[in-house]
Amino acid sequence: MGLMKVIYSDQYDLHLGDHVFPSIKYRLIKERLLRDGVAKPEDIVEPQAASDDDVALVHHRDYIRKLQTGKLSYLEIMRLEIPYSPELVRAVWLSAGGSILAGRLAIEDGAAVNIGGGFHHAYPDHGEGFCVLNDIAIAIRRLQKDQAIERAMTVDCDVHQGNGTAAIFGGDPSVFTLSIHQANNYPHPKPPSSLDINLPDGVDDDGYLAAFGEGLDKALAESSPELILYVAGADPYREDQLGGLRLTLEGLEKRDRLVLEKAHAKKIPVAVTLAGGYARHVEDTVTIHTNTVRVAKEFAR
């Protein structure tokens, strides 16, 4: 087990109260990592906010301006499904910066985790589904601009298909997008990823892991990424309020290990974002995410 940095900011928590999106989870994950000894205080790294130029590598300048000046329309805010505030803008710029940093640190150390991020529903000109900026795409484009990488792969294991990411990278041979998700769930429609694994309702650990292992092998055979952006959603969990799959805590940990083992075997660094998770008991979501960090740390150099 090597050294691995975990990127976190107190400002990731939007204090949404009873909202189904439990933004308090970010602080709870950090506290659990420290309490369980998965991370030490010196392993926790504060991100810098992405620059506007970083964000503009993916998002339209007009959308950026509306976010920063509070000029989103009522319908645009409704589409976000979370309350607009200056604190929200600050948090998503920080999360994007955190994913850029996770990519850089993963290249150095083999693996790194951004406790925030994974906002895969954001498109260049709008946000939706709790996602304001697509930090995954911003990180890839910044690393490509810096010539740190040429080719990347997104491995999206959120229960919801990564529609924004698929749309952003559609037709771009430098980025392979893999999404495994519940077919009968948000979003509708689903723009095609490079590879979509559309699962029926109620898939359990065995069915999920078999389909995912086959799909991951196929993706890695068809591409040669220099970095994997792993979107490690907690919402395939059987007790998730917004998902309809049946994975257990153990199954989700096996999923994480599958990604890290296959990447490690091919010497591909992995930057992890924790993405969605809406378990009936937030402690379960925190446990799933903490296990993801623990597994990632095993594969750091």
N, C-alpha and C positions, 0 to 999 in steps of 0.2 A: 504494500500500500504506500503510495507516494504522497507528496505534498499537493494539495489542491486548494485553490482559492474559491471562495464563495462570495458572490457579489450581492450586496444588500444595502438598502437605504431605508431609514425610518419613514421617509416620505413616500415609499411604495404604498403604505396603508392610507386609503382614502377616507377611512372612518365613515363607511356607508351604513353602519347600523344594521338593521334587519334585512337589508338587501340580500338577494339570493347569492350575489357575488361576495364572498367573504374576504374582503381585502385585509381584514385583521390577520388572515392566515400568514402573511409575509412575516410579520413580527413573531408570531407563534412558531413558525418554522425556525427562524433564527434562534429563538430561545430554546427550542427542543434540540437543535444541533449542538448548542453549547452545553446544555444540561446532560445530553447523552454522550458527550465527548466525541461526536462525529467531527466537530470543528472546534478549534481554539479561537480565542478572541483575535489573535493575529492572522487567522485565516480569512476573516471577514473583511472584505474590501468595499469601500464606499465608491460608487460610480460617479463619474462626471456626466452631466447631461449631454446628450448628443447635440451637436451644433445644428443650426438651421440648414446649413449646407449638407450635413449628413442626412438629415431628414428629407431634404429635397432630392436626394439621389433616388428616392422612391415616390415621395408624395408631391402632389401639385402645389406650387407656391400659393395659389389662391386658397387652397384648403388649409395650409399652414397658417396663413394670415388670419383666416376666420377663427381658427383655434386660438391663436394668440391674442386676438382682439375681442373675443367673445361675440363674434358675428355669425355663429352657426344659427341656422333657421330652427324653428320649433321641430320640424320634421327631421332635420339632421340630428338634433339632440335625441329625439325619440328613437331614432335608428340606433344610436349608441347604446341605449337601454341602461345607461348609468347617468347620474346627474352631472351636468357640466359645471366646472368651477376652475378658477386659476390653479388650485391645488391639483386637479386632475391633469391639467396641461403640464405642470411641473413634474408630476409623477411619470407620465408617459414619455416625456423627454429623458428623464432619468433612466427609465426602463430600457429605452433604446440605447442610451449610452452604456448601460449595464450589459446588454447583449453584444455590443461591439467589443467591450472589454472581455467578456467571456470568450469570444472568438479568438482574440489576441492571446489570452492566457492559455486557452486550450492548445493553440499551436505550440506554445512554449512547453506546457506541462502535460500534454496528452488529454487532459479533461479539465473543464471548469464549469461552474454552475452560476447562472443568474437566477436568484430566487424569484425575481420579477420576470416579466416578459412572456413571450409565447403568444402574442396578440395577433393571431393568424387570420382573423376575419377582416382586418383593415385593408382597404383598397387605396390606390393612389389618391383618389378624389373624395373619399369618405370613410368614416368608421362605422362599424356595426357590431352587434353581438358582444358588447363589453370591450371592444377593441378600438382604440383611437388611432394609434400608429402601429404599423407592422414592423416591430423591432427586429424580427427575424430577417426580413428582406433588407432593412437598413444596415444591419450588421454585415450581411453578405456583400452588399454593394460597397460599403466602406472598405472592407477587407480586400475586395477586388480592386478598388481604386488605389489602395495603398500597395498593390501588387504583392500582398501577403499570400493570396491564393488566386488561382484562376478559376477553379471548379469547386462547386459546393453541392451538398445534398441536404435537403430537409427531410427529416424522418418525423412525421407528425402523428402522434399517438393519442391526441385528444379525441374524445368520443364524437366530436363534431368535425366535419371535413374542413380542411384549411383552405377555404375558398379564396380569401384575399391573396394568400401566398401563391396558390395555383394560378390565379389571374395575373399576378405581377410577373411571374417567371414563365408564363406560357409562351412557347416558341423560342425560349432561350436555352440553347444546348449547354451552356456553362453551369446551369443549375438544374439538378434532378430533384423533382418533388415527389415524395412518397407520403401518402396519407392513408391510414387505416382507421376506420370510423364506422359508426352505426349508420346504415343507409337511410333508414326511416327516421331522420332527425334533422334538425337545423344544420346547415342552411339549405334553402331551396331557391333556385337551382344550384347545382354544384359544378363550377367550372372544372374541366378535367385537369387533374394533376398528371405528372409523368406516369405515375402508377397510383391508382386508387384501389384500395381493398375495401369493398362495400360489404359490411357485415349485416346479417339479419338480426332482428331483435333477439335478445336473450342469449347471445353467444357466451359460453363459459370459458374458463381458463384454457382448457385443452383445445377447444375450437379456435380461440383467438390466437394462441401461441403457434398452432400449426399453420394457420393462414399467414400470420405475421412473419414467421421464420422463412416460409417459402417466398413471400413477397420481398423481404429484405435481401435474400440471396439473389433474387432476380434483379433488384435495383442495383446492387453492388456489382453484378455481372455486366450490367448495361452501362454503367458509368464508372468513373474513376475519380471520386471527389478527393480534394485535399483537406476538406473539413466537413464534418456533419453537424448540422444544427438540429438537435434532438428536442422536439416539443413533447415534453413528458407529462401530458395531461393526466390528472388524477380521476377524471370523470368517467372512464370505463368501469369504475367500481360499482359493485352491485347495489350499493346503498346511495348512489348519486341521485340527486333530485332532477337533474337535467339529462340524464343518460338512461339508456335502456339495455345496456349490456350487463353481464353477470360476473365480472371478474372479482376475485378475492384479493385481499392484501398480498397474499403469497403469489398469486398470478401476476399482479402488477409488478412485483419485484422481479419475477422471472422475465417479464417483458423488458424491464430496464437492463437486466443482465444480458439478455439476448442482443440488444443494441450495442452495449459496451464491449461485449466479447467479440462480436463480429467486426466491429470497427478496430478493436485492438489487434486482432489477428492480421488485419490489413494495414496496420500502423496509421490509421486515420484518426486524427484528434476529434474530440467530441465536445461541443459547447452545448450545454443543457439549459433550456428554459422550462419553467415548471407549469405554465399555462393553466388550464381550467381545473376546477375541482369544487363540487357543490354537494358534498356528502351531508346527510341529515345531521350528523354530528361533526362539527368542524375538526374535532380531534382526529377523526379518521382521515380527513384530507391532509392534515398536518403529518400524520404517520406515513401516508403514501409518499408525500413529497420528501420527507426526511429519509425514507428508505431509498429514494432515487439518488439523493445526494450521497448517501453511504455507499451505494453501488458504484457511482461515478468515481468516488475517491479511490476505490480499489484499483482503478485502471489509470490513475494519474502516475506520472513518472516520479 
